[in-house]
């Protein structure tokens, strides 16, 4: 499955940073994750990252690194959003599969 990337600009013709996450991400329950989210941007701007749908135990830092240890097996649809200081944003949606036995 390929990551879907969209962008929304707060101004016409805005150069918006796009997050890039390899499609088909996977990890094992309890394994340490540290995945920096890359961006494609023509402009140097302060970027802030958020994510929805991450497996329980994982989170994303404001600077764009997905970290933690997944606590449950399963498949989740994750959306990462990057916003620049003007309010323009871009998103990437991808599937994250976690395998292994559940951790308490």
N, C-alpha and C positions, 0 to 999 in steps of 0.2 A: 504494500500500500504506500502511496506517495504522499508526502506532506503537502497539504493545501495551504497556500500563502495568499493572503489578501491584504490590502492596505486602505486606510482612510486618511485623507489629509484634511487639516483644519483650514487650509488655504489652497486655492487653485494652483495646480502645478507643483505642489510641495514635493520635495524629495524626502520620502519617508523610509526610515530604516526598516529592513525586513529581517525578522528572525529566521534562522536556518537551523533546523534540527534534522538529522538523518531520519528517514522514514523507517518504520519497523523497529523502534527501540525496544530493548528487552533487558531484563535483569533477573537475578534470583532473589527470592525472599531472604532478607537479612544481609545481603551483600551491600557493601558500601558503594554508593553512587556519587560521582562528582562529574557532572557533564556541563561544560560551559556551552551556552547557546551562542552561536556565531550570528553576526548581523552583516547585512549587505547594505551599505549606506554611502552615498556620495558626499554627504555633508557631515562635518564634525559637530555633534550635538550631544548634550547630556541625555543619556538613555536610561529609562527605568523599565524593568521587566516584571511581569506578573504571569501566573499560570493558573488554569483551572483544570480539574480532572486528573491531577497527578495521583498515583497510587498512595494509599495511606502510608505515612512515614517519609515521604519525599516532599520537598518544598523547593522553591526557587528564590534565590537571593535577588535583591533589587538590582544588583549588577549583572544578573543573568546566568547564574550557575545553578543547575538542578542538583540538589544534594540530599543525603539521608540514606535510610535503609528501608526498603519496602517491607511491610508487615504481612501482606496477604498476596496470595497468588491470584491472577486474573488478568483481564484485558481492559484497559481504560483508554478512552479518547481524551487526549490532552490538547489544550489550546494555550499557546504561549503568545503573550502580547508584549510588544515593545512600544514605548511612547517616548517621544522626544520632548524637549523643553517647550515647544510651541503647542503641544497637545496633539500633534499628528501621530498616528499609530499604525502599526502593521501587526499581523497575526500569522501564526503557523499552527496548523492542526495536524496531529499525527497519532498513531496508535502505540501504546506502551504495554507490553506483555510482561508480566511477572510470573515466574515459575518457581516451584518448590513448595515446601510445607509451611503452613501458617506459623508465625512467631507470636508469642503472647505480647 
